[in-house]
Amino acid sequence: MPYAQVPASIQGIAMNPVLSARALTLCVLTATRTTETIEAKWDEFDLENQLWIIPKERMKRSIEHRVPLSDQAIAVLRSITRAEGSPWVFTGQSRKTSEIQPLSNMAMLNYLQKTLGHKSLTVHGFRSSFRDWAGETSSHSREVIEHALAHSLADQTEAAYQRGDYLEKRRALMADWGQFVFEKAKFPA
């Protein structure tokens, strides 16, 4: 989706209280991958300090990823009722065993394509929308943007010297993204 269309789409999605809509909204606001979002556990979040720490075991590169949370992302999290007995933010249930588990990895895609009718869109594509928006409209550096996406640096030498994760700069980037996405509306409580 072209980044200019993201605000109207996400604001409409965020109005829906179903869990897959809330998961999709958080996924877009944090520029995370589908599995990082649907397998999120409540104990990974520090709402007071507006931070989500995704353990390395759940990351594509096997490196812990600290995600600064915008005010809008915090509002999404606060709008979700914790499922009793479940560690997951987005709790699903196995159809075969009735076992509590994370939301299905197809839930957000089905919501996007079947419920909303955006048949040509993917959840992962919103990461590209974020990247295009950040690169084309913001003054945030390429390194900060790439760290927000948890990408590895292509240059091995540069990667060897890069020790930090630009957390405070990414905090500003994600705040700008949250404001862009919800520029004319507030997230419903």
URWO-V748878 format. One record per pair of residues at least 4 apart in sequence whose ideal C-beta (glycine too) atoms are under 6 Angstrom apart, sorted by sequence separation. I is the first residue (numbers start at 0). J is the second residue. D is the distance in whole Angstrom. If there is no record, write none. Layout:
# URWO-V748878
i->I j->J d->D
i->I j->J d->D
This chain:
# URWO-V748878
i->0 j->4 d->5
i->4 j->8 d->6
i->5 j->9 d->6
i->6 j->10 d->6
i->9 j->13 d->6
i->25 j->29 d->6
i->31 j->35 d->4
i->34 j->38 d->6
i->39 j->43 d->6
i->53 j->57 d->6
i->58 j->62 d->6
i->68 j->72 d->4
i->102 j->106 d->5
i->105 j->109 d->5
i->108 j->112 d->6
i->109 j->113 d->5
i->110 j->114 d->5
i->111 j->115 d->6
i->120 j->124 d->6
i->131 j->135 d->6
i->132 j->136 d->6
i->133 j->137 d->5
i->139 j->143 d->5
i->165 j->169 d->5
i->15 j->20 d->4
i->26 j->31 d->6
i->31 j->36 d->5
i->45 j->50 d->5
i->53 j->58 d->6
i->68 j->73 d->5
i->85 j->90 d->4
i->92 j->97 d->6
i->93 j->98 d->4
i->112 j->117 d->6
i->139 j->144 d->6
i->145 j->150 d->4
i->152 j->157 d->5
i->55 j->61 d->5
i->58 j->64 d->5
i->111 j->117 d->5
i->112 j->118 d->5
i->133 j->139 d->6
i->152 j->158 d->4
i->44 j->51 d->5
i->55 j->62 d->5
i->93 j->100 d->6
i->12 j->20 d->5
i->43 j->51 d->6
i->55 j->63 d->5
i->82 j->90 d->4
i->43 j->52 d->6
i->91 j->100 d->5
i->111 j->120 d->6
i->26 j->36 d->4
i->91 j->101 d->6
i->12 j->23 d->6
i->13 j->24 d->5
i->25 j->36 d->6
i->53 j->64 d->5
i->91 j->102 d->4
i->133 j->144 d->5
i->12 j->24 d->6
i->91 j->103 d->5
i->52 j->65 d->5
i->89 j->102 d->4
i->22 j->36 d->6
i->85 j->99 d->5
i->87 j->101 d->5
i->108 j->122 d->6
i->22 j->37 d->6
i->51 j->66 d->4
i->107 j->122 d->5
i->51 j->68 d->6
i->9 j->27 d->6
i->35 j->53 d->6
i->146 j->164 d->6
i->38 j->57 d->6
i->49 j->68 d->4
i->146 j->165 d->5
i->143 j->165 d->5
i->147 j->169 d->5
i->146 j->169 d->6
i->49 j->73 d->6
i->143 j->168 d->5
i->147 j->172 d->6
i->143 j->169 d->6
i->46 j->73 d->6
i->143 j->172 d->6
i->139 j->172 d->5
i->29 j->66 d->5
i->137 j->175 d->6
i->28 j->71 d->6
i->29 j->72 d->6
i->28 j->72 d->4
i->40 j->86 d->5
i->40 j->87 d->6
i->41 j->88 d->6
i->39 j->88 d->5
i->25 j->75 d->5
i->24 j->75 d->5
i->37 j->89 d->5
i->21 j->75 d->6
i->21 j->79 d->6
i->38 j->101 d->5
i->37 j->101 d->5
i->37 j->102 d->5
i->22 j->89 d->5
i->18 j->89 d->6
i->33 j->104 d->6
i->22 j->102 d->6
i->23 j->107 d->4
i->22 j->107 d->5
i->64 j->149 d->5
i->19 j->106 d->4
i->19 j->107 d->5
i->33 j->122 d->5
i->20 j->110 d->6
i->19 j->110 d->4
i->60 j->151 d->6
i->30 j->126 d->5
i->27 j->125 d->5
i->30 j->129 d->4
i->65 j->166 d->6
i->67 j->169 d->5
i->67 j->170 d->4
i->69 j->173 d->5
i->69 j->174 d->5
i->67 j->173 d->5
i->71 j->177 d->4
i->69 j->177 d->3
i->71 j->181 d->5
i->74 j->186 d->4
i->71 j->186 d->5
i->30 j->147 d->6
i->30 j->148 d->6
i->0 j->120 d->6
i->5 j->128 d->5
i->2 j->128 d->5
i->0 j->128 d->5
i->2 j->131 d->5
i->2 j->132 d->4
i->28 j->177 d->6
i->9 j->180 d->5
i->13 j->186 d->6
i->14 j->187 d->6
i->6 j->180 d->5
i->10 j->184 d->5
i->5 j->180 d->6
i->6 j->182 d->6
